[in-house]
């Protein structure tokens, strides 16, 4: 436990200014800015951790989807209905004769265009979990690794610099 802080005697020099100077009375440019740097370091660190957690969760989800397809595999010919930056909408007829349009689109769709027909692999237990035949989570591993490395390469030095500027430990 640390000793309680006491204020210096009246008229004594303080580390932040001349004798008798009150922090509130000093001009803004003369006040220490350490707390702002300390908070900035915390925010950058938390954002970096959040990105890392999301990327790891995405990687785990990709592997789980692949495992679900590999446990109960089915194949079909699918048609691309729509292509957007976030998903590629498809339609296919599963083994039981039902037409399936997965709401989340197809996994690993790279370079597909509207109207194109291609072979898909899907889980017979849950036909909405579908991927382009021959593609696996390995397709998405490299982008995830680069995202992790980029996050650490930017957030690490930034946190170090902000912490150093603040003169305080991160937490």
N, C-alpha and C positions, 0 to 999 in steps of 0.2 A: 504494500500500500504506500502511496506517495504522500509526502507531507503536504498540508494545505498551502495554497498559494497565498502569499501576502503581498500587498502593494508596497512599493518602496517608500521610504519616508519622504515627506514633502520637501521639494527642492532637490531631491537626489536625481542623478542621471538614470534614465531607463534605457534598455537596449534598443527601444524603438525611436528615441528622440532625445532632445536636450532636456536638461533638468526642468521638472515641473510641467513638461508638455503632456497634455491630455490627448489620447488617441482621437477622441471625437472633435477636438479643437484643431487638429492638424489638417492641412489641406488634403484632399483625397489622393493626390498623386504621391504624397509622402507616406501614406498608410501601407502597411505590408499587405501583399496580395497572396500570401501563402494559402489561406483557406480556399480561394478560388482554384488554385492549381491542385490542391489536395482533392477537392470535389471533382475536378475535371479528370484526375487520374482514376478516381473511383468509378466514374461514369464510363470511361473508356474500358476499364478492366471488366466491369459488369457487362458491357456490350460485347466485348470479346468472348467472355465466358458464355453468353447467350448464343452467339453464333456457333461456337464450338459445340454446345449441347444440341442445337438444332441440326447441325451437320451430322453429328454422331447418330441422332435419332433417325435422320433420313437414311443413313447407311444401314442401320439396323432394320428399318422398315423395308428397304429394298431386299435385304437378305431374307426376311420373313415372307415377303410376297413370293420370291423365287422358291423358297422351301415349300410353300403351299401349292404352287404349281407342280413342283417336282414330286410331291407326295401323291397327287391325284391328277396325272397329266391327261390332257385332251388336246386335240388339234382340230383346226377348222380354217376355212378360207374366209377372211374378213374383207370388208370394203370400207375405205376411209370416207366418212361423211363430212367431217369438218377438221380444219387445222387452225389452231390458234397458238399464241406463244406459251400458254399454260397447259393446254391439253390437245390431244388428237382424238376426235370422236370417231368411233368405228361401230360396225354392226357385223355380226356373224351368227350363223346357225349352229347351235351346239348339238352334241350327239343325240339328244332326245328330241330334236326337231324344233326346239324353241329358239326364237330370234332373240339375241342378247345385244343390248346397247349399254355397255358399261358407263356409268355416270362419270367416272373418273378418267375415262379414256383408256389408252393402251400404254403399257410400260415400255420405255426405250424406243420411242417412235421415229427417231432420226430419219430425215429425208423422205417422208411420206407425203403424198399429195392427194387432194380430193379426187375421189373416183377410183383410186388405185386399189387393186386387190392384192392381198398378200396372205401368207400363212401365219397363223397365230397359235400359241400354246396357251392353254387356260387351265384353271383348276376345276375339275368336275364337281367338287364340293361347293365351290363358289365361282360360277362362271364370270363374275364381274372382275375377278383377278386374272388379267390377261396380259401377255407380252408378245412382242414380235418373235416369231420362231427363230431360234438360234442366238438370241440376245439374252444376256443375263445381267445381274447386278454389277458384274465386272465392267460393263459399259459405263456405268456411273461412278465407278470408284476413282478414276483419275480426276474428274472435276471436283469431287469431294476432297481429295487430298490437296489439290491446289487451293481450294477455298480455305481449308484448315491452315495451310502454310501461309497463305496471304494474310489471314486474320492474325496469326501469331506474329508475322513479320511487321505488320502495321501497329497492332495494339501493344505488343511487347515494348518496343522502343518508345512509343508514345507515352505509355504508363510510366516507364522509367524516367523519361524527360520531365513529365509533369510532377512526378513524385520528387525528383531532384530539385525542381524549381520551388516546390512547396516547402522543402526542408523538413518534411515530416514523413513518417512511415505511411504506407498505403492505408492501413486500417488503424 
